[in-house]
């Protein structure tokens, strides 16, 4: 039954076969009643997720039943996690909870596949972005010995640049172990505390691990480099308000954007400690291109590019987009889930086609920006066709 406030009370039976976890500010009832021996799983989950366990009285916001029963309510999240006793259940459970949290919060904030760590006082945090299997859990386990722990997998950043992490057990690769990874709690690994209140973002850093990296060092990278690397390590980015702008604001914290090169992440701790105190960048160097109401990408967008025949007689206009950032002669464009990075004459074409623009006008603008070229018309035609094929521009019959 759902209460008038939209949250659900806990039955006595559920209390005996479940645990409540506080995840991203909500109370999740983890219902294990569908398993043959729920108490065995329950005891281990309480240990692994100790930092999230919420034994206080009161209703819950989410019901999560990893062993769904037939006819389960539509209000209950029911991923399937096999009832295994070989040690693989905790990792499978963590993956299911992480995906459910992503699905629940998609579009409400930036969701990074990243490690999150905090200053000793829990007031400031860093986000370390990396692809799966390239060092997030190792970074969290090593650096977390002296820093606070937010997550080794999922970090949420809101529009006020406050951080929340999923303080899950850390997933550690164990060769030959069922499911390939074992779970160890932050406390078992001796990690620093998880703050009770969301810390403010100090820095967003891309990780680059290499045995040949030498001494750890922070490399200043372009805004477009960071966006290109980070977009694939977010979830449902296009559903967030002004997603690339929020990403750019996060990237320029502490004078960034940065890429951290290292071979042993523990040796990079002094560099990360410095980021907590570094001032932000000065005046913003990038320009946002926010679509108007009639320019905004929607899921109903047909994606048609129009007729490219006889380019001299058609007009060019931007295809609908979600958000775009211009900086240093390049443009990063997000249209739904599709990300495109353009430079040179391609960037000039896109910037010049906010409204329908004819071929001759575009040719004049390219000459003004890039100088005379004997094959300018041919180059423009080729670029227009390529941009249209990539869904960045469209051809229309008139300027209206």
Secondary structure by P-SEA (a helix, b strand, c coil): ccccccbbbbcaaaaacccccccccbbbbbcccccccaaaaaaaaaaaaccccccccccccbbbbcccccccccccbbbbbccccccaaaaaaaaaaaaaaaaaaccccccccbbbbbccccccbbbbbbcccccaaaaaaaaaccbbbccccbbbbccccccccccccbbbbbccccccbbbbccccccccccccccccccbbbbbbbbcccccbbbbbbcaaaaaaaccccccccccccaaaaaaaaaaacccccbbbbccccccaaaaaaaaacccccccccccccccccccccccccccccccccccccbbbbbcccccccccccbbbbbcccbbbbbcaaaaaaaaaccccccaaaaaaaaaaacccccaaaaaaaaaaaaaaaaccbbbbcccc
